[in-house]
Amino acid sequence: MAREELTRLTGNGNGECGKDDCPNVYRTASGSFVVQGDISRAFTAPNGEGLVEIPEETLREAFRALGW
Protein backbone atom coordinates (compact mmCIF):
# COMPACT_ATOMS: atom_id res chain seq x y z
CA MET A 1 0.00 0.00 0.00
CA ALA A 2 1.43 3.40 -0.96
CA ARG A 3 1.26 6.39 1.36
CA GLU A 4 -0.72 8.24 -1.32
CA GLU A 5 -3.55 5.72 -0.82
CA LEU A 6 -3.92 6.70 2.86
CA THR A 7 -5.83 9.59 4.41
CA ARG A 8 -3.59 11.46 6.82
CA LEU A 9 -5.50 12.36 9.99
CA THR A 10 -2.75 14.15 11.91
CA GLY A 11 -0.05 16.71 11.25
CA ASN A 12 -0.47 19.63 8.90
CA GLY A 13 2.72 19.17 6.91
CA ASN A 14 4.47 22.16 8.53
CA GLY A 15 7.66 22.02 10.55
CA GLU A 16 9.38 18.73 11.29
CA CYS A 17 6.25 16.72 10.46
CA GLY A 18 6.58 17.88 6.85
CA LYS A 19 9.55 15.54 6.61
CA ASP A 20 7.27 12.58 7.45
CA ASP A 21 9.43 11.79 10.46
CA CYS A 22 6.98 12.39 13.27
CA PRO A 23 4.08 10.46 14.80
CA ASN A 24 1.04 10.32 12.52
CA VAL A 25 -2.19 8.40 12.14
CA TYR A 26 -3.54 7.45 8.70
CA ARG A 27 -6.83 5.84 7.64
CA THR A 28 -6.97 3.22 4.90
CA ALA A 29 -9.66 2.92 2.24
CA SER A 30 -11.04 -0.11 4.12
CA GLY A 31 -11.39 1.92 7.34
CA SER A 32 -8.45 0.52 9.28
CA PHE A 33 -5.61 2.66 10.65
CA VAL A 34 -1.88 2.87 10.06
CA VAL A 35 0.16 4.45 12.86
CA GLN A 36 3.60 5.99 12.36
CA GLY A 37 5.71 6.52 15.47
CA ASP A 38 8.84 5.66 17.35
CA ILE A 39 9.59 1.96 17.64
CA SER A 40 8.68 0.70 21.10
CA ARG A 41 10.47 -2.09 22.87
CA ALA A 42 7.86 -2.41 25.66
CA PHE A 43 7.49 -6.11 24.87
CA THR A 44 8.12 -8.46 21.96
CA ALA A 45 5.21 -8.40 19.54
CA PRO A 46 4.10 -11.62 17.82
CA ASN A 47 5.62 -12.46 14.43
CA GLY A 48 4.26 -10.19 11.73
CA GLU A 49 3.35 -7.39 14.16
CA GLY A 50 5.18 -4.35 15.48
CA LEU A 51 4.84 -1.81 18.27
CA VAL A 52 4.98 1.94 17.84
CA GLU A 53 4.68 4.68 20.43
CA ILE A 54 2.87 7.93 19.68
CA PRO A 55 1.91 10.86 21.93
CA GLU A 56 -1.62 11.10 23.32
CA GLU A 57 -2.11 14.41 21.49
CA THR A 58 -1.58 12.65 18.15
CA LEU A 59 -4.45 10.26 18.90
CA ARG A 60 -6.64 13.15 20.09
CA GLU A 61 -5.93 14.97 16.82
CA ALA A 62 -6.90 11.88 14.82
CA PHE A 63 -10.15 11.52 16.78
CA ARG A 64 -10.99 15.19 16.13
CA ALA A 65 -10.32 14.72 12.42
CA LEU A 66 -12.80 11.83 12.42
CA GLY A 67 -15.38 13.82 14.40
CA TRP A 68 -15.20 11.42 17.38
Secondary structure by P-SEA (a helix, b strand, c coil): cccccccccccccccccccccccbbbbccccbbbbbcccccccccccccbbbbbcaaaaaaaaaaacc
